[in-house]
């Protein structure tokens, strides 16, 4: 695994005034931005190249990346601007970056931080094709969780609208690995999805859900490892506490 795509096009409007004038990925946690922490983690596990999909205030992201380049901080990063970020969901971002699916690739949501140990497990995993990183909760899953139904390491269903009665037993953390034929399969599915009437309105994990109905999509459980998602103001304090121990 040598490359990654980070989806950082959105504003993160649910964070209120924190993202009025800067993208979510540039919020700082213990002195390092969310994007810095993601790129630092990729570099630490040997990822050599990263593609960052930008949108809202892309100029600020470009400036932040230039500072990293001047400081000699890896990995090598290129950006792709998604001009449709205001009207298209993250499937649109991956459509813009589809040419990057030319080798084994990680896809990482731009609002998720993970520990080094967690990323080492993801990169060291040998599941072929497409693999969704999952975690489990001791109690129920809420409306904002990207809920998962998995059986024997295979993904059966994924989506926020799944109900407990559907057999929900995990959640996606927003980090996927594509190996072997996985990148080509996913790229073809993304291109097909964007040609559909609802293409701009769907999440890329809905594309993964459809793929799982006709072919193998695997899961990797990282139970016990540390990670956090930054969606709401209350998530910021939790993320600060999390990274303080890293």
C-alpha positions as CSV (number, residue, x, y, z in Angstrom):
1,X,0.0,0.0,0.0
2,X,1.7,3.1,-1.2
3,X,-0.9,5.7,-1.8
4,X,-4.0,7.3,-0.3
5,X,-6.9,9.6,-1.2
6,X,-8.1,12.0,1.5
7,X,-11.6,13.5,1.0
8,X,-11.3,17.1,2.3
9,X,-13.6,19.1,0.0
10,X,-16.4,19.9,2.4
11,X,-16.8,22.9,4.7
12,X,-18.0,21.0,7.7
13,X,-20.9,23.4,8.3
14,X,-22.2,21.3,11.2
15,X,-19.3,22.6,13.2
16,X,-20.7,26.2,13.1
17,X,-18.4,29.1,13.5
18,X,-15.3,26.9,13.6
19,X,-15.6,26.4,9.9
20,X,-17.0,29.8,8.8
21,X,-13.7,30.8,7.2
22,X,-11.7,27.6,7.1
23,X,-12.3,24.0,6.0
24,X,-12.8,21.4,8.6
25,X,-9.5,19.7,7.9
26,X,-7.6,22.7,9.1
27,X,-9.0,22.8,12.6
28,X,-6.0,22.3,15.0
29,X,-5.8,19.6,17.7
30,X,-2.9,20.0,20.1
31,X,-1.0,22.2,17.7
32,X,-1.5,20.1,14.5
33,X,-4.3,20.4,12.0
34,X,-6.5,17.4,11.3
35,X,-5.0,17.2,7.8
36,X,-1.4,17.4,9.2
37,X,-2.3,14.5,11.6
38,X,-3.6,12.4,8.7
39,X,-0.6,13.0,6.5
40,X,1.8,12.4,9.4
41,X,0.1,9.1,10.1
42,X,0.4,8.1,6.4
43,X,4.0,9.0,6.3
44,X,4.7,6.9,9.5
45,X,3.3,3.7,7.9
46,X,5.2,4.2,4.6
47,X,2.6,5.7,2.4
48,X,4.5,7.6,-0.3
49,X,1.8,9.5,-2.1
50,X,-1.4,11.2,-1.1
51,X,-4.1,12.8,-3.2
52,X,-6.2,15.4,-1.2
53,X,-9.5,16.3,-2.8
54,X,-10.2,20.0,-2.0
55,X,-13.2,22.3,-2.3
56,X,-14.2,24.9,0.3
57,X,-11.3,27.3,0.8
58,X,-9.0,25.2,-1.2
59,X,-6.5,28.1,-1.2
60,X,-6.0,27.6,2.6
61,X,-5.3,23.9,2.1
62,X,-2.9,24.6,-0.7
63,X,-1.0,27.0,1.6
64,X,-0.9,24.4,4.4
65,X,0.4,21.8,2.1
66,X,3.1,24.1,0.7
67,X,4.3,24.7,4.3
68,X,4.6,21.0,4.7
69,X,6.6,20.7,1.4
70,X,9.0,23.5,2.5
71,X,9.5,21.7,5.9
72,X,10.3,18.4,4.1
73,X,7.3,16.6,5.6
74,X,5.9,13.6,3.7
75,X,4.2,12.0,2.0
76,X,4.3,13.5,-1.5
77,X,0.9,15.3,-1.9
78,X,-1.1,16.5,-4.9
79,X,-4.5,18.1,-4.8
80,X,-7.6,17.7,-7.0
81,X,-10.2,20.5,-6.7
82,X,-13.8,19.3,-6.7
83,X,-15.8,22.2,-8.2
84,X,-19.1,20.5,-7.3
85,X,-18.4,20.2,-3.5
86,X,-21.4,22.4,-2.7
87,X,-23.9,20.3,-4.6
88,X,-22.4,16.8,-4.9
89,X,-21.8,14.4,-2.0
90,X,-18.4,12.6,-1.6
91,X,-19.1,10.3,-4.5
92,X,-18.4,13.4,-6.6
93,X,-15.1,13.9,-4.9
94,X,-14.1,10.3,-5.7
95,X,-15.3,10.7,-9.3
96,X,-12.9,13.7,-9.6
97,X,-10.1,11.6,-8.2
98,X,-10.9,8.4,-10.1
99,X,-7.7,8.5,-12.1
100,X,-5.8,8.0,-8.9
101,X,-7.2,4.4,-8.6
102,X,-4.3,3.0,-10.5
103,X,-2.8,0.9,-7.7
104,X,-3.6,-0.3,-4.2
105,X,-5.2,2.7,-2.5
106,X,-6.5,3.9,0.8
107,X,-9.6,6.1,0.9
108,X,-9.9,8.2,4.1
109,X,-12.6,10.6,5.1
110,X,-11.1,14.0,5.8
111,X,-12.8,14.4,9.2
112,X,-11.5,11.2,10.8
113,X,-8.3,10.8,12.9
114,X,-6.9,7.4,13.7
115,X,-4.0,6.2,15.9
116,X,-0.8,5.0,14.4
117,X,-1.5,1.5,15.7
118,X,-4.9,1.5,14.0
119,X,-3.4,2.6,10.6
120,X,-0.7,-0.1,10.9
121,X,-3.4,-2.7,11.2
122,X,-5.2,-1.4,8.1
123,X,-2.0,-1.2,6.0
124,X,-0.8,-4.6,7.2
125,X,-4.1,-6.3,6.5
126,X,-4.0,-8.7,3.5
127,X,-7.7,-8.8,2.6
128,X,-7.9,-8.7,-1.2
129,X,-10.2,-6.4,-3.3
130,X,-12.2,-4.0,-1.1
131,X,-12.0,-3.8,2.7
132,X,-14.1,-1.5,5.0
133,X,-12.5,-0.7,8.4
134,X,-15.1,-1.2,11.1
135,X,-15.5,-0.8,14.9
136,X,-18.1,-2.0,17.2
137,X,-20.1,-0.4,20.1
138,X,-21.2,-2.1,23.3
139,X,-24.5,-0.3,23.0
140,X,-26.7,0.8,20.1
141,X,-25.7,2.8,17.1
142,X,-27.2,6.3,16.5
143,X,-28.6,8.0,13.5
144,X,-25.3,9.6,12.4
145,X,-23.3,6.3,12.5
146,X,-22.4,4.7,9.2
147,X,-23.9,1.4,10.3
148,X,-22.7,-1.9,9.0
149,X,-24.0,-5.5,8.8
150,X,-21.1,-7.9,8.5
151,X,-21.0,-11.7,8.6
152,X,-17.8,-13.7,8.8
153,X,-15.6,-10.8,7.7
154,X,-17.8,-10.0,4.7
155,X,-19.9,-6.8,4.3
156,X,-23.6,-7.5,3.9
157,X,-24.9,-3.9,4.1
158,X,-23.7,-0.4,5.0
159,X,-25.7,2.8,5.4
160,X,-26.9,5.4,7.9
161,X,-30.5,4.3,7.5
162,X,-30.0,0.7,8.5
163,X,-32.0,-0.3,11.6
164,X,-31.1,-2.6,14.4
165,X,-33.6,-5.1,13.0
166,X,-31.5,-5.3,9.9
167,X,-28.8,-7.0,12.0
168,X,-26.5,-4.0,12.5
169,X,-23.4,-5.1,14.3
170,X,-20.7,-2.6,13.5
171,X,-19.9,0.9,12.1
172,X,-17.6,2.2,9.4
173,X,-14.9,4.6,10.6
174,X,-14.4,6.2,7.2
175,X,-11.2,4.4,6.1
176,X,-11.2,1.8,3.3
177,X,-8.5,-0.2,1.5
178,X,-8.6,-1.2,-2.1
179,X,-6.1,-3.8,-3.3
180,X,-5.7,-6.0,-6.3
181,X,-8.8,-5.7,-8.5
182,X,-10.5,-3.5,-5.8
183,X,-9.4,-0.1,-7.3
184,X,-10.6,-0.9,-10.8
185,X,-13.9,-2.3,-9.5
186,X,-14.6,0.7,-7.4
187,X,-13.6,3.2,-10.1
188,X,-16.0,1.5,-12.5
189,X,-18.8,1.6,-9.9
190,X,-18.2,5.3,-9.1
191,X,-18.3,6.2,-12.8
192,X,-21.6,4.2,-13.1
193,X,-23.1,5.8,-10.0
194,X,-22.3,9.3,-11.2
195,X,-24.2,8.6,-14.5
196,X,-27.3,7.7,-12.5
197,X,-30.1,10.4,-11.9
198,X,-29.2,10.6,-8.2
199,X,-25.4,10.4,-8.7
200,X,-24.6,13.8,-7.1
201,X,-26.7,13.0,-4.1
202,X,-25.2,9.7,-2.8
203,X,-22.4,8.9,-0.5
204,X,-19.6,6.7,-1.9
205,X,-20.4,4.1,0.8
206,X,-23.8,3.5,-0.9
207,X,-21.7,2.5,-3.9
208,X,-19.8,0.1,-1.7
209,X,-23.2,-1.3,-0.4
210,X,-24.3,-2.0,-4.0
211,X,-21.0,-3.7,-4.8
212,X,-21.4,-5.9,-1.7
213,X,-24.7,-7.3,-3.0
214,X,-23.0,-8.9,-6.0
215,X,-19.4,-9.4,-5.1
216,X,-17.1,-9.8,-2.0
217,X,-16.5,-6.7,0.1
218,X,-14.5,-7.5,3.2
219,X,-14.4,-5.9,6.7
220,X,-11.5,-5.3,9.1
221,X,-12.4,-4.9,12.8
222,X,-10.1,-2.5,14.7
223,X,-11.9,-2.9,18.1
224,X,-9.8,-1.5,20.9
225,X,-7.9,0.9,18.7
226,X,-8.3,4.7,19.0
227,X,-10.0,6.9,16.5
228,X,-12.3,9.9,16.4
229,X,-14.6,11.7,13.9
230,X,-15.1,15.5,13.9
231,X,-18.6,16.3,12.8
232,X,-20.1,18.4,15.6
233,X,-18.8,21.0,18.1
234,X,-18.8,18.4,20.9
235,X,-16.5,16.2,18.8
236,X,-13.7,18.8,19.0
237,X,-13.1,18.5,22.7
238,X,-13.3,14.7,22.5
239,X,-10.7,14.8,19.7
240,X,-8.4,17.1,21.7
241,X,-8.5,14.6,24.5
242,X,-7.8,11.7,22.2
243,X,-4.8,13.2,20.5
244,X,-3.3,14.3,23.8
245,X,-2.2,10.7,24.4
246,X,-0.7,10.1,21.0
